[in-house]
Amino acid sequence: MKEAPRLWFSPLHFAECSHAIARQVFHRVVAETEADVIFDTLKRDLAAGIWLQTPVPENAFDLCATLARRLGPKLGMKTLDTLHVACALELKAERFWTFDERQAKLAKSQGMKTS
C-alpha cells in the first residue's frame, strides 16, 4: 500500500468486508460499537474515492464457473474465492492481493502477480 496504488472495490468486496467485520463481532474480537466505526470508515473511504468503485464485471460469473471446472479439482477453491479472481481477470488486473493461499495459487495460475 505504500506505493499508493488505486484499488478496485466492487459490491462483492463490500459484502465480504461486511461479513468480515460481523465475524469479528461474533468472535468477540471487536465490540459492535467498534464495528460500526470500522464500517463507517469504510463507507467514508468509498465516498472519498480512496477505492475505485466498480460493478462486478458482467462475465465474472461465467469465468468463475469455467475456472471451477478447469482448476477446481486441482486447487480446491471455494466459489467466492474463485469469483474474486474472475473479477480481477475481467478487470485486467496485473496484481492480486490476498491472504488466501488457494486464491493466490489460482491468481498465479492465471498470470497475475500476488501479494
N, C-alpha and C positions, 0 to 999 in steps of 0.2 A: 504494500500500500504506500510505502514511502516514495514511490515513483509517481504517485497521484494519477493512477490510471482511471479512466472513465469506465464504470462497470454497469452492465445491463441489469435491470431489475424488472422482472415480469410478474404477473399475477401469481404464477407458480412460486416465485421467491417469496412474495408476500404471504402466501398461505403457509409455506414452510417455516418462515420466521415466526408467524403467529403461533404455529404448533410448537416450535422450539421454546418460545417464551412460556407458553402454557405448561409445557412439560417441566420446566424449571420450577414453576409454582407447584405443580403436582408433587414433585420430588422434594419440595420444601428447601430448594436452593435459594430461591428469592421469594419475597413476600408479594402478595398481589399488588400492593402499592408500588413496589419496585418494578414489577412487570408493567404496570400502567405507564411509568416513567419511560421505560425502555421502548414500549410500543409508541408512545407519543413522540419520542426522539426519532424513531424510525420514520414515522409519518412526516415529521418536520423536515428530516433529511430528504425525503422523497419530494416534498413540496419545494425545497430549496434547490433541487436539481443536482444534488450530490450523486445520485444514481440516475442512470439513463433509463427511464421507464419505457418499456416496450411490451407489446402484447406477446402472448405465446405464438410463435410462428405457425402459420396455417398448416404446414406439412409435418409439424413436430410429432404428432401422434402416429402418423403413418411411419415415419422414420424410427420412432421408438419401437413400434411393433417389428419392423424389419431388423433392427439391432437385436431385439429379443430373440427372434428366430435364428439369426445368424450366429450370435455370440453368447446368448444366454446359457446354453449348455456348457460352454467353456468357462464363462466368467461368473455365472450365478447372480447377475444383477437383479435388483428389485425395480418395479415399474417406475416409481418416481425418480430413482437414480438414473435410469435409462432415459427418461423424459428430459431430465436436466441436460444430459449430454446431447440428446437430439436437438434441443433448443439451441444449445451452443453451436452445434454444427450448422443448423439452419441460419443462425445469425452470423456465420462465418467467423467465429471466434478463433483466435490463434492460441489463446491460453485458457485453461480451465482450472479454476481454483476450487479445491475440495479437501476435506479431511478424510473422505471415504475412499478406502483402498480400491474397492470394486469400481467406483466411478472413475477414479484415476486410471485404472487399467483400461477401462473402456475408452476414455478420452484419448489416452496414449495410442490405443489401437487404431484410432481414427485420425491420427496425425496431429493432435493438439499437444502443446506443452502443458505440463501440470505443475501446480504449486501447492 
